[in-house]
Amino acid sequence: MQQTPLAMQEYLSETTRAVSNMISRNVLARYPQVKLVVPHCGAYLPLAMPRMRSLAPVMQSKQMVGTIDWEANLAALYYDLAGAHSPEVIRMMLTITTPDHLLYGSDYPYVAPAALTASLNRMRQYLTDEPDLAPLREMILHSNAAWLFGMTDKEPSESGSDDKMIVRIAEIEVYPECLSEYLAYANEVDRLSVEREPGVICLYPMQSTEDSTQIRILEIYASDAAYQQHLQTEHFQRYKQGTLHMVKSLKLPTMQPLDPETMKLIFTKHKR
């Protein structure tokens, strides 16, 4: 029987297998100075990671794997967007990583220059047109790689301005069987973030009355620096890694405040 060409399937399987093996054996956690760029838009990792996490307790009970430091392993992973990139693929990748770990990749010299140019232009177009991805355009196309490879000391900035307030309404759909557990995680991280982080102005989770699996979180950060610091906190990382397998879909559209000065008054208006 003639097999599927390797580039259509096996390259992705090999990549996923190699990275999964490193994670399950804590290779990346044991060598934190090593940064690994995963090719092929993360291959099958956005699908594999929730399965690995959900099955880990069973495998550990049978002594097939030991304790896995998910946070430390995943922190070492960066992802190129070479190949079949799309807005949908990027959104799926954001279920297992953060925007500062996504890198443009060309696949040169294995693809014809004309095709590479067309692919880059297509990426530029949807990173401009898609509201939730537009804030990531400069990060993906340039600043993430420049920082990772030591071309600049400045960490990637999603807002483009250190003092610009960031406002988001996170749109999350949770698997029904995971809903109660997810809500516990969400309430904990939102409470701890507001209590402990001065730069987190608001993290307010809401649940649709029509569909309880639809969660919306109003997020307001004082600045990009405050947001980047929030991503590194222990409570956010615990929420992120603990809920990977619970989230069916995630969108992070950044909103533009029409009147930032008036918005600041909202938080001084409430009376006890």
N, C-alpha and C positions, 0 to 999 in steps of 0.2 A: 504494500500500500504506500502510495506516494505521500510524503509528509508535508505539512505546511512549511513554507519557507521560513528559515530561522528568524529573519528580521520581522516577520509578522507576529510571532508569538514567543519563540524560545528566548530571544534576547531579554524580553520582559520577565520571563520566568526565571532565568539565570540571575538577573539583577535582584529580583525579589528574594530568591533563595539565599543569595550571598549575604544580603543585608539582614534578613531574618535570622540567619545563623549567627551573625555577629551580635545581634541584639539578645538572642536567647542565651548566649554565653557571656554576655556583659563585656564583650571586647571593647566597645566604644566607651563604656563607663570606666573600664580599667585604664584606658589611655585617653584621658579627657583632652590632651593637647592635640589629638588627631581630629581633623575635620574632614568629613567624607561628603563628596558631591555625588549624589545618586542620579544616574542618567535616566533618560526616557520618561521625563515628567513623573518621576517617582515609581515608575513601573506599576506593579500591582499593590504597592505598600498601602495606599489608602483603603484598600479592601482587606488586605492581610492583617493590618495592625489591630483592628477591633476584634478579629477572630483570635489572634494570638493572645490578646489580653483576656478575653473571656474564657479561653481554654487553659490559661496558665495555671490556675489553682488545681485543676484536674491533673495536668501533667506533673505538677510539683508533688501532688499526693502520691503519684506513682514513681517519684524520684527520677523522672525522665528529664527534668530541667530543675535548676535551682532558683533562688530568688532573683528576679529580674529588676534591675534599676531602670525602669522605663524612662524616667525623666532624664537621667544622665545620658542614656543611649540616644534618645531622640534629639537631645540638645546638640549632638555632634553632627547631625545630618543636615545637609543642604541639598537642594534639588535643582537640576537644570530643566529647562523647558524645551529642550530639543525634541523634535519629532512631532507627534500629533497633539500639539497644545491647542487649547480653546478656553473660553471663559468657564465652561463647565468643568474642565479638568483642573483649572486653577482653584476653583471653589472646592472641589473635592480634596485637593491637596491641603487646603487650609483647614481641613478637619484633623490633620495629623501634624501640622507645623504652623509656624507664624510667618507673616509676610516678609520679614527680614531674612528668611532662609530660602527664598525663591530667586533663581538666577536665570537670566536669558541664556539659551544655548542654541547654537546654529546647526550642529551636525556636519560642519565643514571638516574634511573635504569629501565626505561620502555622499553628499547631495549636490546636484548641479547648482551653480551660482545663481541662476535665474530663479530656481525654486526656493533657494535660501532667502533671496531678496523679497520674493512674494510672501514667504512665511513671516519674515520680520515686519513687513508692512502691515500684514493682517494683524499681528500681535499689537503693533502700535495703534492700529485703528480701534480694536476692541478695548485696549487699556485706556483709550481716550473716551470711548462712547459708553462703556458700562459704568454706571454710577458707583457701584460698590468696588470696582477694580481701579477706577481712575486714580485714586490716591496712591496706588501702589506702582504707578507707571514708572516713575524715576527710580524707585527702589529696584524693581525687577530688571529694568533695562540697563542700569548702571551702578547705582550706589551700593547695592548689596555686594556685588562682586568686587567693587573697588575697595570696600572695607575688608572683605574676607581675604583678599589677596594682598593686603597691606599697602594698597595704593593711596589710602587716606586713613587718618586717625579718627575721623568723624564717623560715628555709627550711623547707619541708615536712618533717615528721618521720613516718616510717612506723611507728615503734614507739610514739609518744606519750610517750616518756620518753628523755631523752638518755643516761641511764646504764643502761638496760635492755639486757641481752645479747640479740642477735638470733640465732636458730637456724633454719636452713632445710635442707631436703633438696630440692635442685633436681631436677626430673624432666624429662629431656630425651630426645627421640627424634631421631636423626640420619638423614639420607638415606644409604642404604648406600654409594652411590658417593662420598660425602664423608667417610666414617668416618675414614680414616687422617689426612686433613688436619685434621679437627675435633679428634681426639685430640692432635695436635701443638699446636694452639692452646690446648686446655684444660689440658694439662700445663704449658705455658709460663706461662699467666696464674696458675694456682694456685701454682706455685713462686715466681714473682716477687712475688705478693701476700703470701704468708707470709714471704718473706725481707725485703721492703722496708716492709711496713705493720705497725706495732706493733698496730693495732686489729683486724687480721685474725688471729683465733686459729686458725682452721682452714678450709682449702678443700681437700677431699679427694675427688677424682673416682674413681668406681667404674664398672665395666662389667658388665652382666649376662652370666652365663655361658650363659644360655639364648638370649638375643637380643643380639648385640653392638652393635646400634644403640641399645639402651636404656642411657642414661648417668644415673647419680645422683651428685650432688655434695653432700657434707655441708659446709654453710657455717655458720661461727660467727664473729660479729663482737662485739667488746667492747661496742659501743654503737651507737646509730643514727648518731651523728656519724661513727664509724669506717666504717660502711656507706656513708653518703653520700660520704665522702671517697674510699672505694674506687671508687665509680662514676665518679669524675672522673679517675682515674689513667690515664696513657698506656697502660699494659699492659692494663687492662680495656677501654678504648675500642678498642684494636687487636683484642682478642678479640671484642668485641661486633660491630664492623663487619665483621670478617673472616669471621665464622661465620653471618651473617644468612641467607645462602642455603643453609646446610648443615643448619639445624635445622628439622625437620618439625613438632615440637610442643614447647612449653615450659610447665611449671607451676612456680610458686614458692611452695609452701605453707610458711607460717611455723609452726614448732613451738613449743609452750610447754614449757619445761623444768620437770619436776616437782620437781627439787631442784637449783637453780642452784649452791648452795654445793658440793654433792658433785661436780657436773660440773666445777668448777674443779680439783678434785683429780686428775682424769683426766690433765691435762697436766703434772702434777708426778710422776706415778707411774712413768712409763717410765724404766728404768735402762739405761744404755749397757753 
